[in-house]
């Protein structure tokens, strides 16, 4: 039941927002609006999607990974997502000055899948291969988007919408940081109940799509 609640909090807002397109402008990552102090967009922008396939592929990958993560590490999903969402948005603000708008769960989802892969690698031998496979798929997707500049799965009616591999890379790095932090916690700085994983390295990104609309539109 707790797993269902966590995954629902993570994913249901994206579904609801897809039926309320009038909210997209209010909720999406918007560089200019963030500069005016509309800080809620650091979180809500990740729930805004730009096509049905964009939402569908993101949710398919994210819900599967998020459910698996919650089953083996309860409460990890929302803890990670609550911190990763604003940090990822801030990273995009700082590192991509041409990014005017952004939306999609793929950046945070990258972190969720990477986190799951890292945890599996440190689990039973039968699970390690699954962790390696997940991280390999993530790395392949990130490389594809970076080299081709196109989305492998999602389709967009607006040709000005582009993939943003930087969001995927940031998601992966945030997962590595999350694991590194918990490795320090496991050394005795925090009680055992806060320990989520005992890892310090990873790579790759997520098999979903982030989007970018050039500022000259």
Buried (B, 14 or more C-beta within 10 A) or exposed (E): EEBEEBBEBBBEBBEEBBEEEEBBEBBBBBBEBBEEEBEEBBBBBBBBBBBEBBBBBBBEBBBBBBBBBBEEBEBBBBBBBEBBBBBBBEBBBEEBEEBBBBBBBBBBBBBBBBBBBBBBBEBEEEBBEBBEEBBEBBBBBBEBBBEEEEBBBBEBEEEEBBBBBBBBBBBBBBBBBBBBBBBEBBEEEEEEEEBBBBBBEBBBBBBBBBBBBEEEE
